[in-house]
Amino acid sequence: MLFLSVPTQAQNTDNQEFEVLNQSEKWHLQFQDSGTKDWQSKWFLDGLQAAVKNSKVGMLFNAGEKAASDSDHAVLWTKDSFKGNLKIEFNFTRKDAATKWAVILYLQATGTGIAPYVEDISKWNHLREIPAMKTYFNNMKALHISYASFENDNTNSKKDYIRVRQYPVVPGQNFNTTTEIPNPYFETGLFKTDETYKITVIKTNSKLYFKVVGKNSSKLFSWNLKNHPELIEGRIGFRQMATRTALYKNISIYTIK
């Protein structure tokens, strides 16, 4: 009984802490995009095969169609940079029926500062025209949240995962074993095709929260950041691996006043 109560108590604490942070009056709205107007005014794009289309229902973001092709991955970056604690809200509607490959949210991304990967990633856009993952995890400092995601050899539509990583990979180490921040979540039951979910992300110096609210579901996920290098400032990016497609709407990004 006592053993079983520990996860429940931790979840209750997380929920309480999240709500306090979420409702804080200290948040300042720095960025807002309904997704219905010209995306190029607020974003820039990595990926020659990618496509972004605005309409009254939101911003449709398509990666390329060729699976497992570096050229067909895509990342959509904010032109703005964001400093300190963050709160991000957006509506996400998965438009594919894939059982493979990842959808990723990048937080406060900068270059490592080692030439040519200077801190301002817009200075080396040309090096990401082919958005190979290794270009990012070897040469950027960023948090990575994968969601609505599947292993690359998966065939079961229920075996999704949510996972957090921090870049860059330590030189000589392995991406899969050294970037992950414990613990991943599996088979979440979320992100059904054509169902809209409201996602709220809150990142502080010590904690990362990821809340997902759907038509019949509401789940909160969290990770401890205390033992990882602090990210001070950087851009926000939506990454879709080849074949992945999603609709984004009502994107708001807050920083602390």
Sequence and secondary structure as in RCSB ss.txt:
>XXXX:A:sequence
MLFLSVPTQAQNTDNQEFEVLNQSEKWHLQFQDSGTKDWQSKWFLDGLQAAVKNSKVGMLFNAGEKAASDSDHAV
LWTKDSFKGNLKIEFNFTRKDAATKWAVILYLQATGTGIAPYVEDISKWNHLREIPAMKTYFNNMKALHISYASF
ENDNTNSKKDYIRVRQYPVVPGQNFNTTTEIPNPYFETGLFKTDETYKITVIKTNSKLYFKVVGKNSSKLFSWNL
KNHPELIEGRIGFRQMATRTALYKNISIYTIK
>XXXX:A:secstr
 HHHHHHHHHHHHHHHHHHHHHT TTEEEEEEE SSS GGGTEEEE TT EEEEETTEEEEE  SSTT GGG EE
EEESS EESSEEEEEEEEE    SSEEEEEEEEEEE SBTTB SSGGGGGGGGSS  HHHHHHHEEEEEEEEEEE
 TT   TT  EEEEEEES  TTS HHHHSEEEEEEE      TT EEEEEEEE SSEEEEEEE SS EEEEEEE 
TTS    EEEEEEEE TT EEEEEEEEEEEE 
